[in-house]
Amino acid sequence: MFLDRDELRALARQVLGAGGEFSFLASGRSMHPAIRDGERVKVAPLGEEGPIVGEVVLYEGAGGRMLLHRVVELGEEGRVQLRGDARPSMDEWVERERVVGRGVALGD
């Protein structure tokens, strides 16, 4: 089954919000070599502790696109700095509410 951007965002929020986990095939090269294009990734809810520096999280980026990138820094007011491992620059700072889950099985 192929989900478009809006369907993936809705599924992620619904399943993870209910405490469930789900898997999908990653698309793109921004997390290479940790996650390769087409590899299966399992995502779980963040839990009470929230994102942790160094882990890979699923978050809602600009325009509603769901992205898997690594947490680089935790900032003030719950903001999170992220970056794809293969990208030369950081992503924009995002609000904690836009981080919806953590990658628990990468590249399976």
Sequence and secondary structure as in RCSB ss.txt:
>XXXX:A:sequence
MFLDRDELRALARQVLGAGGEFSFLASGRSMHPAIRDGERVKVAPLGEEGPIVGEVVLYEGAGGRMLLHRVVELG
EEGRVQLRGDARPSMDEWVERERVVGRGVALGD
>XXXX:A:secstr
    HHHHHHHHHHHHHTT  EEEE  SSTTTTTS TT EEEEE   TT   TT EEEEE GGG EEEEEEEEE 
GGGEEEEE TT SS    EEGGGEEEEEEEE  
